[in-house]
Amino acid sequence: MKANMSGFDLRAIVGELSQFAGAYVKKSYMPHYEQIVLRINPKESNQFDLVIVRGSRVYTSNRDRPMPMTPPPFAMVLRKYLKNARMTAVRQLGFDRVLALDFDTKFGQMHLYVEVFREGNVILVDHEGIIIQPLTHAKYSGRVLKKGAQYQPPPAASDPHSLDQAALSEIFANSDRDLVATLGGKANLGGTHANAVCELAGINPNTPTAEVDVAKIDNALQTLLDGLNHAKGYLILKPDKEQSDEDLQSLSDEQIDDAKRDRFLEQYASEASPTLLPSHEGKVIMEFPSMCLAVDAWRGAHDAGALARREAEKLDIASPGRGFSTEVEKLERRKAQQEKALSEFTKKIEKQQMIGHTIQNNWSHVESLLSQIKEAVENNGWKDTQKMAKQIPWIVSMNAAERTFISILPDENSEPKGPQAKLRLDDTVHQNAQHFFTTASKQKAKTKGAVDALEETNIQLKRALKKEVKAKESGRLSKLKRSKRLWFENHRWSMTSGGHLLVGGKDAKGNDAIVKKHLSGSDMYLHADIHGAPSCSLRATQGFVVDENRPSHIPEDIPTFKLVDKLGDERINDEKLIQAATLALCWSRAWASGGGHGTVFSVKPAQVSKTAQTGEFVGKGAFIVRGQRQWFRDLDVKIGIGIVAINGVPLLMSGTPELILSICSRYAILTPGISKKDRLANRIYKNTGISTDEILAVLPGSCDIMEESGIFSPFKSNNSEEE
């Protein structure tokens, strides 16, 4: 698999991006430490994301791409300087793997340099060439990338476009390497394209440059370069043991959905290329209109999941590969570390004791060596003795400051092939041996502490295992430690059919946030016809889709979803509005009043305003609604709750009873009642493991339980019933 883009790839990317000169930067994001996303807004086409993966690739994409609520520092710097900036040009520095994006900003002209080599870097530079901020500070031979320094691009290499027969002849005449190595290095073609030129020219790559027909090489090179003027995008697929070339070709031709195609290409695509090379002949190839589309088809799904990977990596620190850590896993890792440390202690003890015994068993040899070295030092000094010692196979090195030398002790055949030992020149043989026995004794004392710690860990592990087995049998979920909550958890939230996200305010401040931040475009505003009801927003584009890549820590009986910014079906019909209206009613004071029915209205975002007429005052959390309203009357005050997983996090979600019953195996149907929510939350926590704070945020108030499965009582799956 090709790790990063070549100069040829970037030349094609520059050609495709240049058509967007004049577009504006809407916003900058950084979903992962390795990835930067510039949201570009062209004048006469839809906005898109310019995706920069450091050291690897640059391309455009229209995929849904969740972003962090709090941008990292480098993203904040880009927002400060590039917000609403006009992209004037996209350049490649020579034929090197460096792109330059030029912008007109309110601060003057700015440049964003993208270095696509080694570990990669992204550097924001002002009009004077001073670095405002690099993604990563770095120091190379001849240049430093740090804030306040003058930006120095990497040393310019040869541009193949500037080469003619005369230039090639000069390169060949001054080269002592073969043809392919010369073209790859001095002509700056790289190995892949150097071999392509050789094959196009019909010349053996290992031919000495003095024997090469320069005219054939020039023609082949120009053919290769001319192909960039008509570049497209090609994905080269690689077969495996399960799929032959014919199978791959058949699968690539099938009209499969996006998710399946992403998984297929991630598994079988080996590289993306703007042109077809001789080495691609006979291979399975997928063609795209542009290089950006090809790269997006191949790596776009992986890059779009950057935020989820970053969150998983934060959790992965505690538990590599799992994304979270249970108590059993923590203790198992501790046990493994303690056992490893104990094993190392034992090895050190055995080694020290063995060296001490070896010295004692070779008493006369060591005594003779000590006396000879001591005598030589006294007569000739350390320098001459050290020179002399280089000729002695028993001596490795000498240290004048410590008055010691490292000697190779004899093996069972009296050859200098035994263990090495540091011998003190002023000590006797017995004293030298005793040093090693003393070190072993000290190590034994440390070992006792390690043994005690390991025994304690084993006791804790047995307890944790029993607790885990009991929790699994009861249906409790593994507690997941996470750095922060999902943004919608700060509000009342749910989903409707079609996956649309519904959010409602918990208080006056929350109502303001809902209307100001989460109500726009084709969204719908809902409000129960009762004083103090929450402002609710039914999002048209934002919501939940089924997560095809189920996290390993989520039980099979729990439905998994991921939050997306672009739903496939963005239409809000009456069915969806009725579901949202029912929830808006249940979240209002209608629940506490104990009524069985209520009324809710909905309007478009443009009808909701904070501006009152002269002489009127609109308080915090309140709004003026103007124009015609759509009314939903005689709605049932009844709600469902169920356990789902969103972005790999198990959550308790409220919803209409019909929706909850259709998607959740663990659910409860609630009506207004007399059971206090605190007690209910405690019961749910004991049975599911979900924290009481998260549960209390979902429960509408005091309830009666009409129906339930796995929420207030142990969950019995279909599998367990069959068993």
N, C-alpha and C positions, 0 to 999 in steps of 0.2 A: 504494500500500500504506500503510495506516494505521500510523504510526510508533509511537504509544503510546496507552495507554488514556485515554478521556475520563472526566469525572465521572460520566456515565451508566453507563459500563462498570464503574467501580469500585463504584458503588452496587449493581449486580447481583452483583459479586464478594463484597461485604460480606454481602449476603443469603445467599449460598451458604456462606460461611465461618462465619457465625454459628451454624450448626447444629452445629459442632464445638467450641463453647464447653465447656470442661471437659476437653478432650483435653490430652495431655502432649507436650512437646517431647522427643523421644528423643535427637536429635543435630543439630548444625549443620554444614553443609558450605559450601565455596566452590570449586566446580570451575573457575571463571573469575573474573577480576577484576570482571566485570560482573554476576555471578550469585551469589545466595545461596539455599541450599536448607535449609529446616527440615523435618526428618523428624518428622511428627506421628503420635502414637499415640492414636487415640480409644478410648474404653472398649468400645464395642459394635460396632466395625467394624474393617476392616483398616487398617494404617498407610498413610500416603500422604506425598508430598512437597509442601510448600508452596514453590513456585518463585517467586523474586523476581528479575526482570531489571531492573536499575537504569534508571530513566527510561522504561521500556517497558510492562511488564506484571507482573501477579500472578495466579497461578492454581494449581490443584492438579494433580498428576500421579501416575500409578502406573508410569511407564516405568522400565526399567532405566537406571541413571544412574551410570556409573563415577565414583569420587571420588578425589582425590589422597591418597596415603599420608600426606603431611605437610600438614596444613591451614595456610592462610595466617593471618597475625596476627589479622585481623578475625574469621575463623571461630573461632579460639581464644578470643577475647573472648566471643563468643556462647555457646560451649560452657561457659565458666566461669560465666556468669550465667544461662543459660537451660536448662542440662541438667536434665531432669526437672521443668522449670517447667510449671505448669498455665496453659493459655491461657484466660483468663476472658472476654474479649470481643474483637470485631473491630469497629472504628469507622471511619467516614469523617469527616474534619474538615469540617463543613458539607457543601458540595457540591464541595469542592476536590479536586484530584488528590493527596490525602494520606491514607494509611491509617494507623491506629493499632492495633497489636496489644498487648493488655494481658496481663500474665503475673503470676501469684503464684509467687515464687521463694523460695529460702532466704535471699536477701538483701533480701527485702521485695518490694514491687510494682515491676515493671519495665514499660517501654513500648518498643516497637519501631516507630518512625515510618518509613514507606515513602513517599518523595516521588517521584511519577511525573510529573515535568515537567522541562523543560530536559534536562540530562544526568542528572538523577535522583540520589537519595541514600538511604541507609538509616542511621538514627541510633538507637542504643541509649541510653535515658534512664532515670534512676532515679526513685524515688517523689517526689523533690523537684524534678524537672524538670531536673536537671543532666545534661549529656551525658557518658556514660561513654566512648563511642567512636562517631564517625561513620565510615561507610565511606570517605568522602572529606571532607577539610577544605575548607570553602567560606566565602566572604564575600559577602554580598549587601547591598543597601541596607537598612539597619535591622536586620540580623540576621547573626550569625556562627555557623557550625557547626564547633565545635572542642571537643576534650576539655576538660571542666571548665567550659564556658560554660553558661549557662541556655538551654535549648532554646526558641526562638521559632519557631512555625509561620509560614508565609507569611501575609501580610495576608489576612484573611477576605474572600471574595467573597460575592455574593448567593446565597442558596439558593433555587432556583426553587420548591421545595416551599412556601416561606413567602410566595409572591407570590399576591395576589388581585387583583381588578379595581382596587381603590383603589391598591394598590402599583404595578401596571402603569401606571395613569393618571399617577401621579406621575413614574414613570421616563420615560414618553413626553413629558410636559410639560417636563421638564428636559433633553431630548435635542435636539441640533441635527443628528443623523445620521438616516439612513433606518431603516426598520423592522428589517431583518435585522441591520444593524450594531448597533442598540440592543439587540435581543434577545441577540445573540451576546456583546456586551461587558457592558452594564450588568445584564442578566438572567442572565449567566453560563451561557448555553446553548452557546456555541461556534458556529462557522459551520454545521456539519452539522445540528445540532438546531434552530438558529434557522431555517434554511431549511425544515426539516421542519414547524415550527409554522406558518410562512407558508403552506406548501402545504396543510396540514390546515385552516387557516382560510380558504383560498381568496383570499388577499390577496397582491398583488404585493410581493415582498421589498423593492423600491426605493421603496415608498410612504413619504412623509413621515409621521412619527409623529403629527403633528397631525390627519391625515386618517384615522387608523386606527380601526376598530370594536374597542374594547377588549374587549367581551364575546366576540367571535369569537376573539380571540387568547387570552383566558383559557380558553375551552372547549378550544381546540386544545392549549394547554399542559397542561391537566389530563389530557387524553386521552393525551398523550405520557408524562406522569409516571406515570399509572395503569398503563401498560404495564409499568413496572418491577416492579410488584407480582406480575406473572405472567411474569417474564422467563425466557427459555430461552437457547439459544445458536444463533446463525446465522452460517454462513460464506458470504460473498458471493463468488462466483467470477467471474473476468473472462476473456472469450474472447480469443483471439489469432488470428494469421493461419492457424495450423494447425488450431485447434479453434473451431467455431462454438458458439452457445448450445445448439443441439440436441445437438451432440456432447458438450459438457460435461455437460449434463443426463443424458445416457445413461451417461456414465462415472461420474458421481457416484452414480447409482443402482445401479451394479454392486457386487457383493460381492467386492471385491478384498482381497488380504492387506495386512497393516499396512504393510510396507515400500513397496509400490506406492502405497498410499493416501497415505503421508507425502510421497512424491515428487510425486504428483499435486496435493495440496493446497499444497505449498510453491511449486509452479509457477503454480497458477491461482487460489488464494485471494487476495483483495485486502484483506479486513477481516473482523473478527469483531464481531458486534453482539448485545446482549441482547434487542433488540426489532427488529421490521421497520419500516422508515421508508418514507415515500412514494418516496424516491429509489431504494429497492431493488426497486420494482415492475418486473416484466418481466425481472429478472436471474435468473441461475441461483443457487439457494440450497440449502445443505445445513443441515438442522435437527438440533440436538443437545438432549438433556434439560437441559443447563446451560451457562452461559457458560464455566465452567472446562473442560468437555469440548471445547467448540468451539475454545478457544484452544490446548488441548493437542493436538488433532488437527491444527491448523494449524502451530504453532510448537514443539510438544513435541519432535519428533525433532531439530530444530536445537538446542534447549536441552539435550537429553540428551547431545549430543556436545560439550558445553562443555569437558570436560577434554581431549579429543583436540585441540580447536581451540587451547586454551591451550598445549599441548605443541608443536603445529605453529607457533604464533606465536613461541615461543621460538626455534625453528629457523629461522623465516621471516625473522628479523633478518638472517641471513647471505644468504638467498636468497628475496626476496619472491615469493610465489606458489607456490613449490615445496615448502616445508617442510623442505628440506635443501639442502646446497650441495656440489657436486663441485669438484674442483680446477680443472677447465676453467671452470666457472661463476664461480668467484672471480676467475680471471685475466681472463675476459671483462668482468666488472664493473670490475675495475681498469683494463683497457684503455679501456673506455668513459669512465671518470672522467678518465683521463689525456688522452685525445683531446679531451674537453670542456674541460679546463683549458688545453690547448695552443691550442685554438680561441679561448678567451677571451683568452689572452695575445696572440695574433695580432691580434685585434680591438682590444685596448687599444693595441698598438703602432701600428697603422694609424691609430687615432683621434688619438693624440698627435702623430704625424707630420703628419697632415692639418691639425690646428689650428695647428701651428707654421708650415706652409706658407701657410695662410690669413692668418695675421698678417703674414707677410712680403709676400704678394701685395697686401695692403691697408695697406701701410706708412703712407701719408699719412693715411688714415682713422684708424688706431689712434693715430698720433702726435698728431693733432688732438684726439682724444678724451682722451688722457692729459693733454695740456696744459690743456684746458678744465676737466677735473675737478680737476686739481691747483690751478689758479688759483682755482676756486670754493671749494675747501676752505680755502685760505689767506685768502681775503677774507671768507667767510661762515661758516666752521666746518662740521663734519661733519653736524650735525643739519639745518641749512638746505639743505645740498647734497643730502642724502638726500631731502628733501622735493621739491626741484627735480628730482632724477633720476627720480622717479616719472613725470614728464611726458615723459621722453626714451625713445623706443622702443628705443634701442640698449643701454640699461642695465637689467639684471634686479634687481640688489641691490648693496648696498655694505656693507663691513665696516670700521668705523673702527679697531678694535683691530689688524687685520692690515694696514691701509692698502691694501686691495684692493677691486676691484669686479668683478662678473661681467657681461661684455658679450656681446651677440649680434653676431657678426661678419657682414659682408656676404656675400650669396650672389652667384651669377654675374651677377645683374641689379642688384647694389649695393643690394639691399633687406635690411632687418634680419631675415632668415630663414635665416642660416647657422648654424654651430655656436656653442655657448656656450664662452667662455674666461674663466678667472680672470686678470685683469691686475693686476700690481703697480704701484701709482701712482709709486713711486720708481725704477722701472727703465725703461730705454729700450725702444724697440720690439724691437730686436735681442735684448736680454736677456730680454724676455718670451717671444719666440719660442723662444729657446734653452732655457728651462725645460722646454718641451714636448718638444724634441728629446732633452734629457738624460733625461727620464722614459722616453721610448721606448727609449733605449739601455740603461737599467737593466732594463727589461722584457725586452729581447732576451737579456740574460745569464741571466735566469730561464728563458727559453724553451729555451736549450741544455740545461739540466739536465732539463727536462721531456721533450725529445726523446730524450735518452739513456735516461731511465727508461722511455719508451714502447718503445724498441727492445729493452730488456731484457725487458719484459713480453711483447712479441711472440715473443721467443725461447723464453721459458718456456711460453707458450701453445701454440706448435707442439709442444714436447715433451709437454705435458699431453694434447694432442689425440691424438698418436700412442699415448700410454700408454692413453688411454681407449678408442680403437679396438681396441687389442690386448686390453684387459681385456674388452670386450664380445664380441669374437670367442672368447675363452677361457671366457666364461660367468661371469666374476667379477662380484660384486654391488658396487654403489656403496657406499662406506663412509659410514655414517650417524653423525654426531656427535650424541649426545643427552645431555641434562642428567643423567639417572639411569636406572637399569635398572628394568624392570617388577618388581613386588614378588616374583613367584614365581620370578624368576631367581636369587634368593638361596637357593633350595632346588633339589632335583631336581624336575623337573616333566615332565608329559606330558599327553596327552589320550586319552580313550577314545571309543568310538563314542557318538554323542549329544552330543559336545562337552564332556563332564564333565572338569573339571580334576583331575589327580592330582598331589599334591605330597608329597615325602618329604624327611626330614632328611639333611643332609650330615655332621653330627656330633652330639654329645650336645646342644649348645645348640640346633641346628636341630631335633632331635627334640622337645625341650621346646616350641619355638615352634609346631611343627606341631600338637601336641595341644592346647596352651593357646589358640592363636589361630585355627587353621584346621580345627577338628574340632568339629562341633556338629550338632544337629538330626537330619536324615536322612542325614548323611554316613556313610561307612563307614571303619573303621580297618583297615589291613592291615599284616602283619608277617611276614617270611619266618621259617620255623622253623629259624633259625640264629642263633647268638650274635652280637650286634653289628649286626644288620640294622637298616635305617632304619625309623622310624615313618612310615607313609604315610597320607594322608587322601584319600579319593575324595569330592570335593565334589558334593553333590546339586544345588545350585542354581547354583553358580558354574562358569563354563566358557567355551567359545568358540563363536561363531556365525560363519557366513560373512559377510565384510564386502562388502556389495553395492557400496559406493563404493570401488572399488579405487584406492589411491594411484597417482599417475602414475609414481612412481619405482620401483615394484615390477614386475619383468618378468612377462609374461603366463603363463609356465610355473610361477610360484610361487603356491600357494594363499594367499589372504588371509583372515584371521580378525580378530575383535575380541573383547576380553575383556568379558564381561557378568556381572552379579550374579544374573540371573534367566534360567535356561534354559527353553525351552518344555517339554521333557520332563525332569522331575526324578526320574523313577523309576530306581533302580539295580537292574538285574536281574542274573542270573547271568552272562550274556555280558559285561557291563561289568565285573563283579567278576573274572572270569577274566583279562581284559585287564590290569586293574590289578594283579592278583596276579602275573602274568608279569613286569611291570615291577618290582614290589617285589622279586621274586626276583633279577632281573638287576642291581638296584642294590645287592644285598647281597654278602657275601663269597663267595656261591656262584659269582660270576663269576671271581674270582681263583683259586678252588679248582680250576677247570677241569672241574667236573662238568657232565653233560649235562641233568640233571633236578633238581628240588627241590620243596619243599612250602611253602605259604603259608597263613595263616589270616586270617580277617576277623571282626570283631565290631562292634557298635554303639558309638557314643561313650560311652554311659552305662556300658559295661563296662570302660572304661579309666580307671584312677585312679592318682594319685601317692601315695595313702595306703596304707601297709603295715600289717600286723598288728603287735601289740606284740612288740617284740624284733627286728623286721626293719627293714632299711634299704634304701631305694630310691635309687640313685645318680642323678646327673645324666644325663638322657636316657633313663632307664629308667622303666618303668611296670608297674603290676600290672594284669593282665587277668583278670577274673572272669567266670564263667558259660560257657555253651555257645559253642563256636567253630564257624565254618564253614570246612572244610578244602578246599584245592585241591592235589591231589597230582600228581606226575609232570609238572610244568610244564617246558617246554623253556627252557633257558638260551640264549636267542637274542633279539636285539633289532634293531630297525630305527632308522635315523636319516634324517631328511629335512629339506629347507629349506622353511620356511613364513614367512609374514609375519604378525605379531601387532601390532595397533594401528599399522600402517605401518612396523614394524621387522623386517627380515629376520633370522630366528633359525634355529639348528639345533635340531631337536626330536627327542627319542627317542620310541619307541612300539613297540607290537607290530609284527612284520614285516607282518602282514596289514593293519593300519591304515595304516602308512607307505606300503605299495604302493598302497593304494586312493586316497590323497589327494595324494601327492607325485610330481612328475615327476623331481626330483633326490633320489635316495635311495641308501642302502646298507644291506645286511643283514649283521650282524656276529655272530660267535660268539666265545667265549673262545679266545685264541690266543697267539702269541708276539710279534706286532708291538706295540711299545711305543706307548702312547697319545700320547706327546710327538711321535713321528715321524708318526703318523697325523694328529695335529692340525695339524702343519706342512704336510702334503700337502693337507689340506682347505683350510687358509688360502690356500695358493698358488693353488688351483684355484677357490675361491669368493669369497675376500676377507673371509670372516667371521673375526673376531679369534680368535686361539688361546685366549685366556682363556675365551671363550664356548664354544668347541669342547671344551676340556678338561673343562668343567663338565658336558657332556653324555655324553662317552665313559665307559663303565663301567669300563674298564681295558684291558689288553693284548688285542688282538683279531686275528681272522682275518676277511678280507673274503670273504663268500660270494657276494655279488652287489652291483653298484653301477651308478649312472647319474648323471653330473654332480656327484659328490661328490669322488672321487679322480681323475677324468679329465674332460676337457672335455665339457660338456653339448651334446648335439645334439638340438635340438627337432624336432618333426614338420615345421615350416615349412622349416627348413634342409635336411631330408632331401628334401622335395619339390622344393626349388629345385635 
